[in-house]
Amino acid sequence: MKICDYGCGNEAKYFFKNGKGCCNSSPNKCPFKRQKDSERKKGKFNGTPYWEIDGYKKESHWKGKKLPDEVKTKISESLKNNGLPKGRGSTPEKEIERKRKLSEIIKKRYEDGWLPKSGRTKKIKYQSKYEGEVLLDGSWELLVAKYFDENKIEWRRNKKRFQYYDNNKKRFYTPDFYLIKSDTYIEVKGYETDLDRLKWSQFPNKIEIWNKDTLINKGIL
């Protein structure tokens, strides 16, 4: 029996072009997905299926039954969060401790060279003669990396984070590229925001912002 891919634990009766199966004709009719979407809007979703919540009154397909191993696996996966502490602490003290652990994990990931996904762009693998295999954010960064290689400009995929302040709150900024000979950081930007201009104004090193006009003038676009 194929189980609904949207988390309710019921049998999948409908299948879509993306290969997922659902208990209803629309994913939005799946009870767990509806619960999840509703709780996310309220900022309360913690990944727990409603049949696992103590005191839940509503009848469900699995009430009083033993969950199949496949459903148990899906529940286990849904509760995972890439090793990050999930959900709010049950007390203020536990919440402070949870945030501290979360901060330590994120810092460690950055130290190991972790690059989070940028906006809605997907990561693109590229093999550079100067930098080796790198992950780039979107097609513009890919074109810029190829431009560096074609023009024999030694570069690095920047992983160094720089501190700046926004309303007295410490934040961090990571430019896209670093040019070795000119000791210059390059930020590839489609559009600018007030926050962008704020972090650039506090940037301690030489930085160039390559927007659409810059890419056109350099023959990249």
C-alpha positions as CSV (number, residue, x, y, z in Angstrom):
1,M,0.0,0.0,0.0
2,K,1.4,3.4,-1.0
3,I,1.1,5.9,1.9
4,C,0.2,9.6,1.3
5,D,3.3,11.6,0.7
6,Y,1.8,14.7,2.5
7,G,2.1,13.1,6.0
8,C,-1.4,12.0,7.1
9,G,-0.6,8.3,7.1
10,N,-3.6,7.4,5.0
11,E,-3.5,5.4,1.7
12,A,-2.5,7.4,-1.3
13,K,-5.3,7.2,-3.8
14,Y,-4.3,10.0,-6.2
15,F,-1.0,10.5,-7.9
16,F,0.4,13.7,-9.4
17,K,2.9,14.6,-12.1
18,N,5.6,15.2,-9.5
19,G,5.4,11.6,-8.6
20,K,3.8,12.1,-5.2
21,G,0.7,10.3,-4.0
22,C,-2.1,11.8,-1.9
23,C,-5.0,10.6,0.1
24,N,-7.2,13.2,-1.6
25,S,-7.6,14.6,-5.1
26,S,-5.7,17.7,-4.0
27,P,-2.7,18.0,-1.5
28,N,-4.6,20.9,0.2
29,K,-7.3,18.4,1.2
30,C,-4.8,16.1,3.1
31,P,-5.6,16.5,6.8
32,F,-1.9,16.7,7.9
33,K,-1.0,19.2,5.2
34,R,-4.0,21.3,6.2
35,Q,-2.9,21.1,9.8
36,K,0.7,22.0,8.9
37,D,-0.3,25.0,6.7
38,S,-2.6,26.3,9.4
39,E,-0.1,26.0,12.2
40,R,2.7,27.5,10.1
41,K,0.6,30.6,9.5
42,K,0.3,30.9,13.2
43,G,4.0,30.2,13.7
44,K,3.2,27.0,15.8
45,F,4.0,24.1,13.5
46,N,6.6,21.7,15.0
47,G,6.3,18.8,12.5
48,T,4.3,16.6,14.7
49,P,1.3,14.8,13.0
50,Y,-2.0,15.5,14.7
51,W,-2.4,11.8,15.7
52,E,0.8,12.0,17.7
53,I,-0.4,15.0,19.8
54,D,-1.6,14.0,23.3
55,G,-5.3,14.8,23.9
56,Y,-6.2,15.3,20.2
57,K,-9.9,14.6,20.0
58,K,-10.5,14.2,16.3
59,E,-10.9,10.7,14.8
60,S,-8.1,9.7,12.5
61,H,-7.3,6.8,10.2
62,W,-4.7,5.4,12.7
63,K,-6.5,6.0,16.0
64,G,-6.3,2.8,18.1
65,K,-4.2,1.1,15.4
66,K,-0.5,0.2,15.1
67,L,1.3,2.5,12.7
68,P,2.9,0.7,9.7
69,D,6.7,1.0,9.6
70,E,6.5,3.2,6.5
71,V,4.4,5.7,8.4
72,K,6.7,5.6,11.4
73,T,9.7,6.3,9.1
74,K,7.9,9.3,7.6
75,I,7.0,10.7,11.1
76,S,10.7,10.2,12.2
77,E,11.9,12.1,9.1
78,S,9.4,14.9,9.5
79,L,10.7,15.5,13.1
80,K,14.3,15.8,11.9
81,N,15.7,19.2,11.2
82,N,19.1,18.6,9.8
83,G,20.5,18.2,13.3
84,L,19.2,21.5,14.5
85,P,17.2,21.8,17.8
86,K,13.6,21.9,16.7
87,G,10.6,23.6,18.3
88,R,10.4,26.0,21.2
89,G,11.6,25.1,24.6
90,S,9.0,24.2,27.2
91,T,10.4,26.9,29.6
92,P,12.1,30.2,29.1
93,E,15.4,28.6,30.4
94,K,15.1,25.7,27.9
95,E,14.3,28.1,25.1
96,I,17.5,30.1,25.9
97,E,19.5,26.9,25.9
98,R,17.9,25.8,22.6
99,K,18.9,29.1,20.9
100,R,22.4,28.8,22.3
101,K,22.8,25.3,20.8
102,L,21.3,26.5,17.5
103,S,23.8,29.4,17.4
104,E,26.8,27.1,18.1
105,I,25.7,24.6,15.3
106,I,25.3,27.4,12.7
107,K,28.6,28.9,13.6
108,K,30.3,25.5,13.3
109,R,28.7,25.1,9.9
110,Y,30.1,28.4,8.7
111,E,33.5,27.6,10.0
112,D,33.4,24.4,8.0
113,G,32.6,26.4,4.9
114,W,28.9,26.0,4.8
115,L,27.1,28.2,2.3
116,P,23.4,28.6,2.9
117,K,21.0,28.8,-0.1
118,S,20.6,32.3,-1.3
119,G,17.0,33.4,-1.7
120,R,15.1,31.4,-4.3
121,T,18.1,30.6,-6.5
122,K,19.3,27.0,-6.7
123,K,22.9,25.9,-6.2
124,I,24.8,25.2,-9.4
125,K,28.0,23.1,-9.6
126,Y,30.8,24.5,-11.6
127,Q,34.3,23.2,-12.2
128,S,36.8,26.1,-12.3
129,K,40.5,25.9,-13.3
130,Y,41.3,28.3,-10.5
131,E,38.9,27.3,-7.7
132,G,38.0,23.7,-8.5
133,E,34.5,22.5,-8.0
134,V,32.3,25.2,-6.4
135,L,28.6,25.7,-5.7
136,L,27.2,28.9,-7.1
137,D,23.9,30.7,-6.5
138,G,22.0,31.1,-9.8
139,S,22.9,31.7,-13.4
140,W,24.5,35.2,-12.9
141,E,27.1,33.9,-10.5
142,L,27.8,31.1,-12.9
143,L,28.4,33.5,-15.8
144,V,30.6,35.7,-13.6
145,A,32.7,32.6,-12.6
146,K,33.1,31.7,-16.2
147,Y,34.1,35.3,-17.0
148,F,36.9,35.1,-14.4
149,D,38.2,31.9,-15.8
150,E,38.1,33.0,-19.4
151,N,39.9,36.2,-18.6
152,K,42.5,34.4,-16.4
153,I,41.4,36.3,-13.2
154,E,42.4,34.3,-10.1
155,W,39.4,34.1,-7.8
156,R,37.9,32.3,-4.9
157,R,34.3,31.5,-3.9
158,N,34.2,33.7,-0.8
159,K,33.2,31.9,2.4
160,K,34.4,34.6,4.8
161,R,31.7,36.4,6.9
162,F,31.9,40.1,7.7
163,Q,30.1,41.7,10.7
164,Y,27.8,44.7,10.4
165,Y,25.1,46.3,12.5
166,D,21.4,46.8,11.8
167,N,19.6,48.9,14.4
168,N,22.4,47.9,16.9
169,K,21.9,44.2,16.2
170,K,24.9,42.3,15.0
171,R,24.5,40.6,11.7
172,F,26.8,38.9,9.2
173,Y,27.3,39.3,5.4
174,T,29.1,37.1,3.0
175,P,30.1,38.6,-0.4
176,D,30.0,36.2,-3.4
177,F,33.6,36.2,-4.8
178,Y,37.1,37.3,-3.8
179,L,39.7,38.4,-6.5
180,I,43.2,37.5,-5.2
181,K,45.5,39.9,-7.1
182,S,43.3,43.0,-6.6
183,D,42.3,42.0,-3.1
184,T,38.7,42.8,-4.0
185,Y,35.4,41.3,-3.0
186,I,32.6,41.0,-5.7
187,E,28.9,41.0,-5.0
188,V,26.7,39.9,-7.9
189,K,23.3,41.7,-7.3
190,G,20.2,41.8,-9.4
191,Y,18.6,44.5,-7.3
192,E,19.6,46.6,-4.2
193,T,17.7,47.1,-1.0
194,D,18.3,49.5,1.9
195,L,19.7,46.5,3.9
196,D,22.2,45.9,1.1
197,R,23.4,49.5,1.1
198,L,23.7,49.4,4.9
199,K,26.0,46.4,4.9
200,W,28.1,47.6,2.0
201,S,28.5,51.0,3.8
202,Q,30.1,49.1,6.8
203,F,32.1,46.7,4.7
204,P,35.8,46.9,5.9
205,N,37.5,45.9,2.6
206,K,37.4,46.8,-1.0
207,I,34.1,45.6,-2.6
208,E,32.5,46.0,-6.1
209,I,28.8,45.5,-6.7
210,W,28.2,43.9,-10.1
211,N,24.6,44.6,-11.1
212,K,22.9,44.0,-14.4
213,D,24.4,47.1,-16.0
214,T,27.9,46.0,-14.9
215,L,27.4,42.5,-16.4
216,I,26.2,44.0,-19.7
217,N,29.1,46.5,-19.9
218,K,31.6,43.6,-19.3
219,G,29.9,41.5,-22.0
220,I,28.8,38.9,-19.4
221,L,25.1,39.3,-20.2
